[in-house]
Amino acid sequence: MLSPLNIEVLPQSDFNVSEADEPHCTFIENALAKARHASLATGLPALADDSGLCLEALNGEPGVQSAYFAGKPSNDENNNAHLIKTLKQHENRFAYYYCCLVLVRRHDDPQPLIAEGIWQGSILKKARGTNGFGYDPLFLDSMTGKSGAELSPEIKNKVSHRGQALRKMLHLIEHLTY
């Protein structure tokens, strides 16, 4: 999605950047910490993401702890099983994925670019589909009526929280003043 801007995107693993700590209680703070960490380690601009699944019945959980909802080490199968078990006593299945993207031009950038996306849906009682990762087999997209794991990558990029945030980030990049 960044190709129209002629931006080369390289993963931090190409630079042997260690994984950043994510000690914060908000997606924005964690994404900013990850972007600053990668930029400091590489001396380059850095784009970072922090995303998670939020459920109304669980007061926003698992939220920033989505990857570790069933504990550490992280495991999609365990997280999904834990989610199904946790929601058994709740009728409210409303959920949304949230994504925060942060771009810093340098590690101490005083004006990082921030873009957010929200993908609304609900949680299924049983997994459906084989595409995707994480909670995708349990997440029912409210627009298509399909689970995230039933969507093609092209459709998912159009409707997902990350796709929305990335389109907003592209707009911000296109309108940079410096």
C-alpha positions as CSV (number, residue, x, y, z in Angstrom):
1,M,0.0,0.0,0.0
2,L,3.0,2.3,0.4
3,S,4.3,1.7,-3.1
4,P,2.5,4.7,-4.7
5,L,4.6,6.9,-2.5
6,N,7.8,5.2,-3.6
7,I,8.7,4.3,0.0
8,E,10.8,1.2,0.5
9,V,9.6,-0.7,3.6
10,L,12.1,-3.0,5.4
11,P,11.3,-5.1,8.4
12,Q,13.3,-4.3,11.6
13,S,14.6,-7.8,11.5
14,D,16.7,-6.7,8.5
15,F,18.6,-4.5,10.9
16,N,18.6,-6.9,13.9
17,V,16.5,-4.6,15.9
18,S,15.4,-6.2,19.2
19,E,11.8,-6.4,20.1
20,A,10.6,-3.2,21.9
21,D,9.0,-3.2,25.3
22,E,5.3,-2.5,25.4
23,P,4.7,-1.5,29.0
24,H,1.9,1.0,28.4
25,C,-1.8,0.6,28.9
26,T,-2.7,2.3,25.5
27,F,-2.2,1.3,21.9
28,I,-0.9,4.8,21.0
29,E,1.9,4.7,23.7
30,N,3.0,1.2,22.8
31,A,3.1,2.0,19.0
32,L,5.1,5.2,19.7
33,A,7.5,3.3,21.9
34,K,8.0,0.7,19.2
35,A,8.5,3.3,16.5
36,R,11.0,5.3,18.6
37,H,12.9,2.1,19.5
38,A,13.3,1.0,15.8
39,S,14.3,4.5,14.7
40,L,16.9,4.9,17.4
41,A,18.3,1.4,16.6
42,T,18.5,2.1,12.8
43,G,18.9,5.8,12.5
44,L,16.0,5.7,10.0
45,P,12.3,6.7,10.0
46,A,10.2,4.0,11.5
47,L,6.5,2.9,11.2
48,A,5.1,0.8,14.1
49,D,1.7,-0.7,14.8
50,D,0.0,-1.7,18.0
51,S,-3.3,-3.5,17.6
52,G,-5.7,-5.6,19.5
53,L,-9.2,-6.9,20.0
54,C,-11.5,-5.1,22.3
55,L,-14.8,-6.5,23.7
56,E,-17.6,-4.5,25.2
57,A,-18.6,-7.2,27.6
58,L,-15.0,-7.4,28.9
59,N,-14.6,-3.6,29.4
60,G,-12.3,-3.3,26.4
61,E,-10.2,-6.4,27.2
62,P,-8.1,-8.1,26.0
63,G,-7.1,-4.7,24.4
64,V,-3.3,-4.1,24.5
65,Q,-2.9,-7.6,26.0
66,S,-4.6,-9.3,23.1
67,A,-1.5,-11.3,22.1
68,Y,-1.2,-12.6,25.7
69,F,-4.8,-13.0,26.7
70,A,-4.3,-16.7,27.6
71,G,-0.9,-16.0,29.1
72,K,2.7,-16.2,28.0
73,P,4.1,-17.5,25.7
74,S,1.7,-16.2,23.2
75,N,-0.4,-18.7,21.2
76,D,-3.3,-18.0,18.9
77,E,-5.0,-21.3,19.6
78,N,-4.9,-20.8,23.4
79,N,-6.0,-17.2,23.1
80,N,-9.0,-18.2,21.0
81,A,-10.0,-21.0,23.4
82,H,-9.6,-18.6,26.4
83,L,-11.8,-16.0,24.6
84,I,-14.6,-18.5,23.9
85,K,-14.4,-19.7,27.6
86,T,-14.4,-16.2,28.9
87,L,-17.4,-15.1,26.8
88,K,-19.6,-18.1,27.7
89,Q,-21.3,-16.2,30.5
90,H,-21.9,-13.1,28.3
91,E,-24.6,-12.4,25.8
92,N,-23.0,-9.2,24.5
93,R,-20.6,-10.4,21.8
94,F,-19.9,-6.9,20.3
95,A,-16.2,-6.5,19.5
96,Y,-13.8,-4.5,17.5
97,Y,-10.3,-4.6,16.4
98,Y,-8.3,-1.4,16.9
99,C,-5.1,-0.4,15.2
100,C,-2.8,2.5,15.9
101,L,0.0,3.2,13.5
102,V,2.8,5.7,14.4
103,L,5.4,7.0,12.1
104,V,8.5,8.9,13.4
105,R,10.9,10.6,11.1
106,R,13.6,10.3,13.7
107,H,13.7,8.7,17.1
108,D,13.0,12.0,18.9
109,D,10.5,13.3,16.4
110,P,8.3,15.8,18.3
111,Q,5.4,15.4,15.8
112,P,4.9,11.7,15.1
113,L,2.2,10.9,12.6
114,I,-0.6,8.9,14.2
115,A,-3.3,7.0,12.3
116,E,-6.0,4.8,13.8
117,G,-8.5,2.3,12.4
118,I,-11.4,0.4,13.9
119,W,-13.0,-2.8,12.5
120,Q,-16.4,-3.5,14.1
121,G,-17.9,-6.9,14.5
122,S,-18.8,-9.6,17.0
123,I,-17.3,-12.8,18.4
124,L,-18.6,-16.1,17.1
125,K,-19.2,-19.1,19.4
126,K,-17.2,-21.3,17.1
127,A,-14.2,-20.6,14.8
128,R,-14.8,-20.2,11.0
129,G,-12.3,-20.0,8.1
130,T,-8.7,-20.7,7.5
131,N,-7.2,-17.4,6.5
132,G,-5.8,-14.8,8.8
133,F,-4.3,-15.2,12.2
134,G,-5.0,-14.3,15.9
135,Y,-8.7,-14.0,16.6
136,D,-9.7,-13.8,12.9
137,P,-11.5,-17.2,13.0
138,L,-13.7,-15.9,15.8
139,F,-14.2,-12.3,14.6
140,L,-17.4,-11.8,12.6
141,D,-17.1,-8.8,10.3
142,S,-20.3,-6.7,10.7
143,M,-20.2,-5.6,7.0
144,T,-19.6,-8.9,5.2
145,G,-21.1,-11.4,7.6
146,K,-17.9,-13.4,7.3
147,S,-15.2,-14.2,9.9
148,G,-11.9,-12.5,9.5
149,A,-10.5,-15.9,8.6
150,E,-13.0,-16.3,5.8
151,L,-12.1,-13.1,4.0
152,S,-9.6,-12.9,1.1
153,P,-6.5,-10.8,1.9
154,E,-7.7,-8.2,-0.6
155,I,-11.1,-7.8,1.2
156,K,-9.5,-7.9,4.6
157,N,-7.1,-5.1,3.6
158,K,-10.1,-3.0,2.6
159,V,-12.2,-3.5,5.7
160,S,-9.7,-4.2,8.5
161,H,-8.5,-1.9,11.2
162,R,-4.9,-2.1,9.8
163,G,-6.1,-1.3,6.3
164,Q,-8.1,1.7,7.5
165,A,-5.1,3.0,9.6
166,L,-2.7,2.5,6.7
167,R,-4.9,4.4,4.3
168,K,-5.1,7.3,6.9
169,M,-1.3,7.1,7.3
170,L,-0.8,7.4,3.6
171,H,-2.9,10.5,3.5
172,L,-0.9,12.0,6.3
173,I,2.4,11.2,4.6
174,E,1.2,12.7,1.3
175,H,0.4,15.9,3.1
176,L,3.6,16.3,5.1
177,T,5.0,19.8,5.2
178,Y,8.6,18.8,6.0
